[in-house]
Amino acid sequence: MQSISPETLFRGNYAWEESLPYIIKLTKTPLILGRGIHTKNLRNKIFTDLKNQNLNANSANLQFDCCYEDISRVKKIILKNNHDSVIAVGGGKVLDCGKYIADHLDIPCITVPLSASTCAGWTALSNIYTKEGKFIEDFALRSCPKILVYDYKFIQTAPSRTLASGIADALAKWYESSITSSTIDDGLVQQAIQISRVLRDQLLIDGEKAFKSQFENNPSWQNTVEACGLTAGLVGGLGGEKCRTAAAHAIHNAITQIIAPNKFLHGEIVGVGLLLQLRLEEMKNNNKLADQSIKQLFVLMKELNLPTTIGQLGINVFDNNNLEKIADFTCRDKSEIHFLPFEINKEDIIEVISNFEQQKIKI
């Protein structure tokens, strides 16, 4: 079974308003799930609009990331108040948490992304973390959200940093799926890979313009936010698990095991993992084009103010046994690193990260 896409998608400048007649047919007592003071005004607007539609809406906020402690607490709120749906409003962690809870309680989920930082509003997948932000597991859900509301007005309120993060995360779709799945004899998988190639090209063309320009009358911005939040999700839906993740996400998951002084976004860490994946391809798979791809990505990432080393994520890999911890988690039995078509072991990860962080391999 594949869950390819949300049942209904609304996108554009008035997507939220257009979605309301459909939402009131789906739910009478929704719970609005959010997190953080920066998105409070938008959540209040959504709450007021639902109340004006005579819905018995309530709200709850996450205390941490998408973690089992928050999941358990919010589930109790929903059961106590007989809520019949979850409307997840926020970034990727909020959307993942809302989807997970709705799936387990067998009620509809409506996702309302407030940034273009991930494709979490689209997918039938939730990433689960600890309270401290350490990655635990990917959890496959039974279905994608019932309704996805991708309102440009909401997304425009997000910090530009979230767009840069979304670009890095979406770029990984091509670099990961093209190496893990290029030999799979499955039409949908091959079509997903080609979509991811077009997605990459569009981001390389429009990403910097979208990041640095105004929203109004800017086709590059619209193309980029939809690439990050919608098309990237479609690639995973069509292609399945192997079109989602490989080394870039495996390294991301490992890096989250080290608690850094400053918190970094999902795509910011994935971008570093992507550069390291390409070095692994060069070192272990004799990929002659890897160095060229790294140079191309490095230029874009610098323009987007994205970190390009683990050190820039606030982690010294040569302290506190950090390098071994990252290598161990990257190469654990269930890691996505093993989707690569060549063998990777702990020593390979240690070597490539050591050289990369010490800039023995020049970019």
N, C-alpha and C positions, 0 to 999 in steps of 0.2 A: 504494500500500500504506500502511495505517495500523497503527501499533502502539498500541493503545488502553490496555492495562492489563497489569499483571503477570499471569502465568498463575494464581498462587495467592496469596491475601492472608490473613494471620493478624493479627488485631488484638484488643487487650484486655490485661488485667492479666497473663495467662499465655500470651501469644502465642508467646513463644520456646519454652516447654516444649511447647506444642501443635504447633509446627512441626517438632520434632526427628524424629518418625517419618517425615515427608516428606523431610526433608533427608537422612537416611541412605539413602533409596532413590535419591536424586539424585546423591550424591557419596560417594567413599571417601577421597579425598586432597585436601580443600579447603585453600585458602590464605585465612587471615583477614587482611584488609587494614584497617589503621586508621591513626591519627595522633594524637599528643599524649598527654601524661601524664594529663590530666584524665579520659580515658576508659579508661585502662589497666586498672582493676579490672574494668570490664564486659567488656572484651575477654578478660581472663584467665578470667572466668567462662564465657564462650562457648567459649573454647579447652578448658577443663576438661570442660565438658558434652559437647563433641564427642569428646574423648578417651575419656570414659566410655561413649560409644556405639561405641567401637572404630574410630573414624575416625582415619586418619593425617593429622591436621591440622598445619599449620605456620602461622606468622604473619609478616607484614612490615608495616612502617610507612612512610608517606609522609614525605619530608623537607621537602617544600614544599607547594604546592597541587596541583590537578589539572593537572600540566604534563608536557610530553613527556619531560623528563629522568626524572621519577619513573615515568612509564608505561614507558619503555624498561627501567629498572632492575628493576621488578617483573615485567615480562614475562620477563626472563631468569631470575629466580628460579623462576617457574612452570614454564618449559620445562626448567630444570635438574633440578627435583624432580618432574616429571611430575604436577603438580597438575591435578585434573580439574574444578575449579570455583573461583570467587572468592566469598568471603563478605565483603562490604564493610560495615564496622561503624563508623558515625560520622556526621559532618555531610555537607553537600552536596558538598564537594570530594572527600571519601573515596568517597562513593557514586558520583559521576560518574566518578572514576578507575577504580573497580572495574568499572563497567558497560562503560567503554571498552575496558579490557584484555580482559574476558571476550568482548566482541563480536569483537575482533580475533583472539583465539585460538580462537574458536568453541567456548567452553565455557560452562556455565551460570553465571549470576550470581544470588546471593542478597543482597538488601539488608536491612540491619538499622539503620534510622535511630536515632540516639541523641538527637535533638532534633526539634522541629517547625519548624526554621528554614527548610526548603525542601520542595518535593515531589520532590526528586531521587531518592528511593527508589522512585518510581513510574514515571518517564518513560523513554522510549527516546531520551534526549538527554544529551550530556555537554558541559559548558562547559569549554573548555581555556584555561588561563592560562599566563603565563610564571612562572618561578621567583619573580619579585618580586611576582606577583599581578596583572599587567596582563592584561586580557581579550584573547584571540586570536580565538576562533571558537566557535560552536555546532556540535557534530558530531552528526548524526542517526545513531542506531544501528539495527540491523536489528530489534531487538525490545526490549520492556520486560523487566525482570528476571523470572527464572523464578519466584522466590518473594520476596515482600515480607513481612517480619516487623515489625509495628508494635506493639511492646510498651510499654504505658503505664508500666510500672515503669522501663524504660530511659529513656524520654523525661522522666520526672519528675526524673531526676538532672541534667538540663541546666540551665544558668543561665537565669533568667527573660528575660534579654536575647535569647536565641535564639528564644523564643516571640514576643516583640515583633517581631523581624526577620521571622519567618515570617508574622505577620499582615500586615505591610506588603507582603511579596512576594505573598501570596495575594490581597490586595485589588486588586493591579494586574491580576489576571485580568479583572475586570469592566471596569475603565477602559480597558484596552488592547483587549480583544476587542470590546467594544461599539462602539468607533469604527472599528476596522479591518475588521470583518466583518459589520456590521449589514445591509448591502445584498446580501450574498452569498446566492444562491438555492440553498441546500443545507440540507436538513433537519437533518443532524447538526451542522453548524456553528451553526445557529440554536438547537438544543437545548443545545449547549455554552455559548452566550452566556447562555441563561436559567439554566443551572446556575451560571454565574459570578455572575449577579445575586443568586441565592439565597445563594450563598457570601458575597458582599459583605454582604448584609443580616445574615446570621448573625454575621459578624465584627464588624459595627458594634454588634450587640446584646450579644454574648457576650465580645468580645475583651478589654475592660477587666476584666470580672469574672474571666475566666480568668487574666489576668496578675497580678491583685492578690490572689486568693483561694487557699486551700489546695486540694490535688489531691483529697483524699478527699471523696466524696459531692458532687462539684461537676460537675454536667452541663455547665456553661459551659466548663470546662477540657477535658473530653472532646470536646465539639462543636468547640471551637476547634482543638485539636491535630489532629483528623481533617480539619478543613477545610483547614488549612495543608499537611498532609503527604499527604493522600489525594485529597480533592475537587479541589484545585488541579491535581493531576496528571491527573485524569480530564478536566478541561476541555481541557487541551492535547492529550490523547489523542483525544478526540472531535472537537475542532475543528480540529486540525492546527496548522500553523505560525502562521497569522495569529491564532489564539486564544491564542497564547503571549505574544507580545511586540510592543511598539510603541515609543513615545517613552520611556517610563519605563525600560525595559531598555536602550534605545540610549544614554540619558544615563548610566545605570549603567556600561555598558561603557566609555564615554568617561572617566568620572571615575576608573576604575581605572587609567587610563594615567598618572595623577599619583600618585606615591608619597607618601602622607601619613605623618606621624610615628607615628600610631596606626592600627592595622588595624581596619577596620569590616566588619561582616557584609554579605552580599549584600543582604538585605532592607532593611537600614538605608539603603543607598545607593539602592536601588530606590524607597524611600519618598520620598526627596528628588526623584528623577526623576519620580515620579508627580505631585507638586505642580507641577513645571515643565511636565509634559505638559499639565496642565489650564490653566496660563497660556497655553501655546501654542494650545490649542483656543480659548480666549477671544480671543486676539490675532489668530489667522489664520483661524479658522473661525466666529467670531461665536457661540460657545457661551454662551448667556445663563445656563446653569446651572453653568458652571465655577466661578465665584466661590463659589457656595453649596456645591459639592462640596469645594472647598479648605477652607472654614471648617469643614465637618463632619470632614474628615480631620485637619485641624490640631489640633482639640480632642482627638481620639483619640490622635494621635501624641504629643502632649504628655503625656497620661496614661500612655502606654507608654514614656516616656523616649526616644523616637526623635528623631534629628536631623531638623531641618526646613529646613536650608540647607546649601549646600556648605561654607560656613565652619565649620559645626558638625562637619563631617567632617575638620576640620583642614587644609583647603585654602583659601588665599586666591586667588580666581580672578583677582585683579588683579596678582598677582606672577608673575614668571618666564614670562610669556606663557601662563599656564595657561588663560585663557579661550579663546584662539585654539586651543590644543591640544584642549580639550574640544569646541569647536565643530567643528573639523576631523574628529575621530574620530566624533562623533555623525552627521555628514553624509556620511561616506565612502560609496562606491558600494553596498556590501553591507549597509549599516546598516538596522536594523529601523525607523528613523525614517521610511523611505520607504513603510512599510505604511500610514501615515496617509493619509486621503483628500484631503489638501490638500498643496500643495508647501511644503517647509521647506528653507531654505538656511542657510548658515553665519551670515549676518547676523542672521537671526531668532533663532538660538540665542544669539548674543552679546547681542542686545538683551534677550531675556527673562531670561537669567541675570544680566546686569548690573543690571537693574531689581529682580530678585528679591533678589539679594544686598545691594543697597543699600537694600532695603525701600522703594523708590519705589512699589511696589504693596503696599499695606497688607493684612494678613490680619486 
